[in-house]
């Protein structure tokens, strides 16, 4: 019931707090060792969690923001100036980005794009593009727009997450 969902949400939040504490310990260790200025740090997640927001549970069940939007923090103190990028990117972009930064040739089967020009500021941020799917749904994301389609029905809804972050008003 609703109490179970609330309890699971609280457990999830506690897990995030614990992760934050451990990341703080890692950063303190790197600082203490004098390595923080020479360390590339990437913090992300492979999925979010849904607690019934759009009828789904946990992850892998819907393509709405609560399951797909994840944190992505890239810190490279001597290479990237701190700033917030709002462009839609995908986690599959991380491997091509790191390979490019290390001057390692990209194998032809690697998907994703090199985010280096975006991160360095040599290319202006654009709307970006992302694709996702479950067995029942498919998503096309571009900038603030989210096209969520029910695959078996062939019916889609369009959301603007800037003005409707909970994705409740079909445009």
C-alpha positions in Angstrom: 0.0 0.0 0.0 0.9 3.7 0.3 2.9 3.0 3.6 5.0 0.4 1.8 5.8 2.9 -1.0 6.7 5.6 1.5 8.9 3.1 3.5 10.7 2.0 0.3 11.2 5.7 -0.8 12.7 6.5 2.7 15.0 3.5 2.4 16.1 4.7 -1.1 16.7 8.2 0.2 18.8 6.7 3.1 20.9 4.8 0.5 21.5 8.0 -1.4 22.6 9.7 1.9 25.0 6.8 2.6 26.5 7.1 -0.9 27.0 10.8 -0.4 28.8 10.2 2.8 31.1 7.6 1.2 31.8 9.9 -1.8 32.8 12.5 0.7 35.2 10.1 2.4 36.7 9.2 -1.0 37.2 12.9 -1.9 38.8 13.6 1.5 41.2 10.7 1.0 42.2 12.0 -2.5 42.7 15.5 -1.1 44.8 14.1 1.8 46.9 12.2 -0.7 47.3 15.2 -3.0 45.6 13.3 -5.8 42.4 15.3 -6.1 43.8 17.7 -8.7 45.0 14.8 -10.9 42.0 12.5 -10.7 39.2 12.1 -13.2 36.0 11.4 -11.2 32.8 10.3 -12.9 29.7 9.8 -10.7 26.5 8.5 -12.3 23.9 5.8 -11.9 22.5 3.2 -14.4 18.8 4.0 -13.5 16.5 5.9 -11.2 13.7 4.4 -9.1 10.0 4.8 -9.4 7.6 4.4 -6.5 4.3 4.2 -8.4 4.6 7.7 -10.0 3.4 6.5 -13.4 2.2 3.0 -12.4 5.7 1.5 -12.4 7.8 0.1 -9.6 11.5 0.3 -9.1 13.3 0.4 -12.5 13.1 -1.0 -15.9 9.3 -0.8 -16.0 8.6 2.6 -17.5 10.5 5.3 -19.5 9.5 8.3 -17.4 12.0 10.7 -15.8 11.9 9.1 -12.4 13.5 5.9 -13.9 15.6 7.4 -16.6 17.0 10.7 -15.3 20.3 10.0 -13.4 23.0 12.2 -12.0 26.1 12.6 -14.0 29.0 14.5 -12.5 32.3 14.6 -14.3 35.2 16.2 -12.5 38.6 16.7 -14.1 40.1 19.7 -12.3 43.0 20.4 -14.8 40.9 19.7 -17.9 37.3 20.8 -17.4 36.0 24.1 -15.9 33.1 23.6 -13.5 29.7 24.4 -15.0 26.3 22.9 -15.4 25.3 21.4 -18.7 21.6 20.9 -19.4 21.9 19.1 -22.7 20.4 15.6 -22.8 23.2 13.0 -22.8 23.2 9.2 -22.3 25.3 7.0 -20.1 26.5 5.2 -23.3 28.3 8.5 -24.1 30.8 7.9 -21.2 32.9 5.2 -22.8 33.5 7.2 -26.1 34.2 10.3 -24.1 36.8 8.6 -21.9 38.4 6.8 -24.8 38.8 10.0 -26.7 40.2 11.8 -23.7 42.9 9.1 -23.4 43.6 9.2 -27.2 42.5 5.5 -27.5 41.0 4.7 -30.9 37.3 4.0 -30.7 36.3 0.5 -31.7 33.7 0.6 -34.5 31.0 -1.2 -32.4 31.1 1.3 -29.5 27.8 3.3 -29.4 27.4 6.7 -28.0 29.1 10.1 -28.7 32.2 11.8 -27.4 31.1 14.5 -25.0 34.6 16.1 -24.9 33.7 19.1 -27.0 30.6 19.8 -24.9 32.5 19.4 -21.6 35.4 21.6 -22.7 33.1 24.3 -23.9 34.5 24.1 -27.5 30.9 23.3 -28.6 27.8 25.1 -27.4 25.2 23.0 -25.6 22.3 21.9 -27.7 19.1 20.1 -27.0 20.8 16.6 -27.0 19.0 13.4 -27.9 18.3 10.2 -25.9 16.5 7.0 -26.6 15.2 4.4 -24.2 12.8 1.5 -24.2 11.2 -1.2 -22.1 9.2 -4.1 -23.3 6.1 -2.0 -23.3 7.3 1.6 -23.8 9.7 3.6 -25.9 11.0 7.1 -25.3 12.6 9.8 -27.5 14.0 12.7 -25.5 15.2 15.9 -27.1 15.9 19.0 -24.9 12.9 19.3 -22.5 10.6 17.2 -24.7 9.8 13.6 -23.9 7.8 11.5 -26.4 6.6 8.5 -24.5 5.0 5.8 -26.6 3.1 2.7 -25.6 4.6 0.2 -28.0 1.8 -2.3 -28.3 -0.9 0.4 -28.7 1.1 2.7 -30.9 -0.1 5.6 -28.8 2.2 8.4 -27.7 2.2 11.3 -25.3 4.4 14.3 -25.5 5.7 16.1 -22.3 7.7 19.2 -21.6 9.7 18.5 -18.5 10.7 22.1 -18.0 7.1 23.2 -17.4 5.7 19.8 -16.3 8.5 17.9 -14.5 6.1 15.2 -13.2 5.0 14.4 -16.8 1.3 14.7 -16.1 0.1 17.0 -19.0 0.2 15.5 -22.5 1.0 18.3 -24.9 
